[in-house]
């Protein structure tokens, strides 16, 4: 909701030729770290409506829009915050398909990592990635944008 208020000034006024939207983590987090303040909560219905407004305002003038999912680095998909985050991830995926946006699923990247390693290796609070967590995001971003990073040294 805060981004929507400043969207025209901070984003569209710059006349981007590529637009990357990655929002929603705090929308979910506020539901859990401020449960007694529902005025701060952006529930899934409002999140989807806001995302639609952002995409629709840009789709005619921006040649490429990428939707990147919010994420929560928690392996237990039954965890309340993790389950709620999945709702927002699903909204992003559905909107990317509906509007023909490129889709980058950071939640899936972290889910795969968390099958083998503990979340503390990539984020102290399961939200703010450290260098390893950011590298996982960067590799996924690059692969979805048509770049492959080969870190194998040349012979």
BALO-267432 format. One record per residue (C-alpha): chain; residue number from 1; x, y, z. Coordinates in steps of 0.1 Angstrom, whole numbers, plus 5000, padded with zeros to 4 digits. Each point is the difference from the previous one (the first is absolute). Example, Ala and Ser with C-alpha at 12.3 -4.5 7.8 and 13.67 -1.06 7.14 Angstrom:
! residues 2
<'A'; 1; <5123; 4955; 5078>>
<'A'; 2; <5014; 5034; 4993>>
END
This chain:
! residues 155
<'A'; 1; <5000; 5000; 5000>>
<'A'; 2; <5029; 5024; 5007>>
<'A'; 3; <5016; 4993; 4966>>
<'A'; 4; <4967; 5005; 4983>>
<'A'; 5; <4997; 5035; 5015>>
<'A'; 6; <5034; 5010; 4985>>
<'A'; 7; <5000; 4979; 4969>>
<'A'; 8; <4995; 5027; 4974>>
<'A'; 9; <5026; 5023; 5015>>
<'A'; 10; <5027; 4975; 5010>>
<'A'; 11; <4996; 4975; 4971>>
<'A'; 12; <4979; 5010; 4970>>
<'A'; 13; <5014; 5035; 4999>>
<'A'; 14; <5034; 4984; 4992>>
<'A'; 15; <4986; 4984; 4968>>
<'A'; 16; <5016; 4966; 5006>>
<'A'; 17; <5005; 4976; 4971>>
<'A'; 18; <5001; 4970; 5024>>
<'A'; 19; <4981; 4998; 5033>>
<'A'; 20; <5007; 4977; 5028>>
<'A'; 21; <4974; 4996; 5028>>
<'A'; 22; <5010; 4982; 5032>>
<'A'; 23; <4977; 5009; 5028>>
<'A'; 24; <4980; 4983; 5027>>
<'A'; 25; <5024; 4988; 5026>>
<'A'; 26; <4992; 5028; 5024>>
<'A'; 27; <4963; 4997; 4992>>
<'A'; 28; <5001; 4965; 5014>>
<'A'; 29; <5025; 5007; 5028>>
<'A'; 30; <4978; 5028; 5014>>
<'A'; 31; <4972; 4975; 5006>>
<'A'; 32; <5023; 4981; 5023>>
<'A'; 33; <5022; 5026; 5017>>
<'A'; 34; <4971; 5025; 5005>>
<'A'; 35; <4970; 4977; 5004>>
<'A'; 36; <4981; 5025; 5021>>
<'A'; 37; <5003; 5027; 4974>>
<'A'; 38; <4978; 4988; 4971>>
<'A'; 39; <5001; 5034; 4984>>
<'A'; 40; <5036; 4992; 4989>>
<'A'; 41; <4990; 4967; 4985>>
<'A'; 42; <4998; 4996; 4963>>
<'A'; 43; <4980; 4968; 4996>>
<'A'; 44; <5002; 4978; 4969>>
<'A'; 45; <4969; 5016; 4983>>
<'A'; 46; <5014; 5035; 5003>>
<'A'; 47; <5035; 4988; 4990>>
<'A'; 48; <4986; 4985; 4968>>
<'A'; 49; <4980; 5031; 4992>>
<'A'; 50; <5030; 5022; 5006>>
<'A'; 51; <5022; 4978; 4978>>
<'A'; 52; <4974; 5002; 4972>>
<'A'; 53; <5000; 5037; 5002>>
<'A'; 54; <5038; 5002; 4998>>
<'A'; 55; <5001; 4976; 4970>>
<'A'; 56; <4971; 5016; 4982>>
<'A'; 57; <5015; 5035; 5004>>
<'A'; 58; <5032; 4989; 4984>>
<'A'; 59; <4991; 4973; 4974>>
<'A'; 60; <4994; 5024; 4972>>
<'A'; 61; <5032; 5020; 5003>>
<'A'; 62; <5025; 4975; 5014>>
<'A'; 63; <5011; 4973; 4976>>
<'A'; 64; <5010; 4975; 5026>>
<'A'; 65; <4986; 4995; 5035>>
<'A'; 66; <5015; 4974; 5024>>
<'A'; 67; <4982; 4988; 5031>>
<'A'; 68; <5022; 4987; 5027>>
<'A'; 69; <4985; 4982; 5030>>
<'A'; 70; <5002; 5009; 5036>>
<'A'; 71; <5015; 4973; 5021>>
<'A'; 72; <5004; 4987; 5035>>
<'A'; 73; <5030; 4977; 5007>>
<'A'; 74; <4981; 4974; 5021>>
<'A'; 75; <5000; 4964; 4990>>
<'A'; 76; <4969; 4991; 5020>>
<'A'; 77; <4972; 5008; 4975>>
<'A'; 78; <4975; 4997; 5028>>
<'A'; 79; <5016; 5029; 5019>>
<'A'; 80; <4973; 5027; 5001>>
<'A'; 81; <5022; 5027; 4984>>
<'A'; 82; <5014; 4976; 4974>>
<'A'; 83; <4965; 4989; 4991>>
<'A'; 84; <4988; 5035; 4996>>
<'A'; 85; <5030; 5009; 4979>>
<'A'; 86; <4991; 4972; 4976>>
<'A'; 87; <4967; 5018; 4994>>
<'A'; 88; <5019; 5031; 4988>>
<'A'; 89; <5024; 4979; 4979>>
<'A'; 90; <4970; 4983; 4983>>
<'A'; 91; <4985; 5034; 4993>>
<'A'; 92; <5032; 5011; 4983>>
<'A'; 93; <5002; 4969; 4979>>
<'A'; 94; <4963; 5003; 4990>>
<'A'; 95; <5004; 5037; 4990>>
<'A'; 96; <5033; 4993; 4981>>
<'A'; 97; <4982; 4974; 4979>>
<'A'; 98; <4969; 5022; 4996>>
<'A'; 99; <5019; 5031; 4989>>
<'A'; 100; <5028; 4982; 4981>>
<'A'; 101; <5027; 5012; 5025>>
<'A'; 102; <5033; 4982; 5005>>
<'A'; 103; <4998; 4981; 5033>>
<'A'; 104; <5028; 4995; 5025>>
<'A'; 105; <4991; 4978; 5029>>
<'A'; 106; <5024; 5007; 5029>>
<'A'; 107; <4979; 4980; 5024>>
<'A'; 108; <5006; 4969; 4979>>
<'A'; 109; <5037; 5006; 5000>>
<'A'; 110; <5001; 5003; 5038>>
<'A'; 111; <4977; 4970; 5004>>
<'A'; 112; <5025; 4979; 4980>>
<'A'; 113; <5030; 5012; 5020>>
<'A'; 114; <4982; 4993; 5033>>
<'A'; 115; <4995; 4964; 4991>>
<'A'; 116; <5037; 4995; 5008>>
<'A'; 117; <5012; 5030; 5021>>
<'A'; 118; <4987; 5020; 5030>>
<'A'; 119; <4985; 5035; 4993>>
<'A'; 120; <5026; 5016; 5024>>
<'A'; 121; <5026; 4994; 4973>>
<'A'; 122; <4983; 5025; 4977>>
<'A'; 123; <4980; 5024; 5023>>
<'A'; 124; <5001; 5007; 5037>>
<'A'; 125; <4963; 5009; 5001>>
<'A'; 126; <4987; 4979; 4971>>
<'A'; 127; <4993; 5032; 4981>>
<'A'; 128; <5032; 5020; 4994>>
<'A'; 129; <5024; 4979; 4979>>
<'A'; 130; <5037; 5000; 5007>>
<'A'; 131; <5026; 4997; 4972>>
<'A'; 132; <4992; 4964; 4994>>
<'A'; 133; <4962; 5007; 4999>>
<'A'; 134; <5005; 5029; 4977>>
<'A'; 135; <5022; 4979; 4977>>
<'A'; 136; <4972; 4974; 4997>>
<'A'; 137; <4976; 5029; 4990>>
<'A'; 138; <5025; 5014; 4975>>
<'A'; 139; <5006; 4967; 4983>>
<'A'; 140; <4962; 4994; 4997>>
<'A'; 141; <4995; 5036; 4987>>
<'A'; 142; <5027; 4996; 4974>>
<'A'; 143; <4987; 4966; 4988>>
<'A'; 144; <4965; 5014; 4995>>
<'A'; 145; <5014; 5030; 4981>>
<'A'; 146; <5018; 4977; 4976>>
<'A'; 147; <5035; 5001; 5016>>
<'A'; 148; <5017; 4969; 5013>>
<'A'; 149; <5029; 5004; 5023>>
<'A'; 150; <5026; 4973; 4996>>
<'A'; 151; <5024; 5002; 5030>>
<'A'; 152; <5022; 4972; 4987>>
<'A'; 153; <5036; 5013; 4996>>
<'A'; 154; <5014; 4998; 4964>>
<'A'; 155; <5027; 4973; 4995>>
END
